[in-house]
Amino acid sequence: MSLLRQLFTGVDGETHDLGRWSWACSFFAVVAAAVGNWWHNVALDVQALAKALGIVAASLGAALWAKKDTEPK
């Protein structure tokens, strides 16, 4: 089973998981914003970047916990 399939599907390995897809989009949006600021010579606030990535990671954990009972067996 490919790594991407494992990352973006539920327990059964077939059903795409909207929570995991939204996490990936959020993660890449935060990183893209940081890279964009760096590219335009704007000072990169590492503390704000770390907070944003922490919030994204915490929201993934909360989303997976909230839907744990809806996973196919």
RODO-2510 file (C-alpha; in nm, 4 decimals, decimal comma):
residues 73
     n   res          X          Y          Z
     1     m     0,0000     0,0000     0,0000
     2     s     0,1444     0,3344    -0,0935
     3     l     0,2358     0,5899     0,1693
     4     l     0,0022     0,8546     0,0269
     5     r    -0,2905     0,6135     0,0323
     6     q    -0,2182     0,5352     0,3967
     7     l    -0,1991     0,9048     0,4821
     8     f    -0,5200     1,0132     0,3115
     9     t    -0,7572     0,7213     0,3635
    10     g    -0,9365     0,5836     0,6652
    11     v    -0,8789     0,2561     0,8478
    12     d    -0,9972     0,0454     0,5542
    13     g    -0,7361     0,1968     0,3205
    14     e    -0,9986     0,2695     0,0548
    15     t    -1,2235     0,5499     0,1805
    16     h    -1,0750     0,8964     0,1380
    17     d    -1,0814     1,0946     0,4611
    18     l    -1,1881     1,4585     0,4310
    19     g    -1,0266     1,5434     0,7652
    20     r    -0,6859     1,4226     0,6507
    21     w    -0,7178     1,6016     0,3162
    22     s    -0,8119     1,9278     0,4884
    23     w    -0,5172     1,8830     0,7249
    24     a    -0,2774     1,8459     0,4316
    25     c    -0,4204     2,1527     0,2566
    26     s    -0,3973     2,3559     0,5790
    27     f    -0,0405     2,2438     0,6407
    28     f     0,0730     2,3328     0,2904
    29     a    -0,1112     2,6669     0,3053
    30     v     0,0756     2,7649     0,6235
    31     v     0,4085     2,6547     0,4783
    32     a     0,3367     2,8319     0,1474
    33     a     0,2534     3,1538     0,3336
    34     a     0,5820     3,1319     0,5246
    35     v     0,7781     3,0643     0,2060
    36     g     0,5984     3,3511     0,0332
    37     n     0,6942     3,5886     0,3126
    38     w     1,0536     3,4702     0,2979
    39     w     1,0578     3,5065    -0,0817
    40     h     0,9416     3,8687    -0,0563
    41     n     1,2020     3,9455     0,2141
    42     v     0,9441     3,9812     0,4889
    43     a     1,0776     3,8884     0,8312
    44     l     0,9729     3,5339     0,9145
    45     d     0,8184     3,5105     1,2603
    46     v     0,9208     3,1607     1,3618
    47     q     0,7062     3,1690     1,6746
    48     a     0,3929     3,2510     1,4732
    49     l     0,4821     2,9787     1,2218
    50     a     0,5250     2,7254     1,5012
    51     k     0,1907     2,8273     1,6544
    52     a     0,0136     2,7946     1,3199
    53     l     0,1622     2,4501     1,2532
    54     g     0,0754     2,3449     1,6089
    55     i    -0,2851     2,4542     1,5612
    56     v    -0,3030     2,2601     1,2343
    57     a    -0,1606     1,9481     1,4017
    58     a    -0,3954     1,9807     1,7005
    59     s    -0,6955     2,0237     1,4736
    60     l    -0,6049     1,7015     1,2907
    61     g    -0,5833     1,5155     1,6182
    62     a    -0,9171     1,6568     1,7326
    63     a    -1,0830     1,5725     1,3999
    64     l    -0,9555     1,2144     1,4056
    65     w    -1,0675     1,1722     1,7658
    66     a    -1,4129     1,3167     1,6933
    67     k    -1,4784     1,0785     1,4056
    68     k    -1,3204     0,7639     1,5492
    69     d    -1,6595     0,5963     1,5902
    70     t    -1,7521     0,6538     1,2247
    71     e    -1,4573     0,4600     1,0804
    72     p    -1,5478     0,1430     0,8915
    73     k    -1,4557    -0,1747     1,0743
***
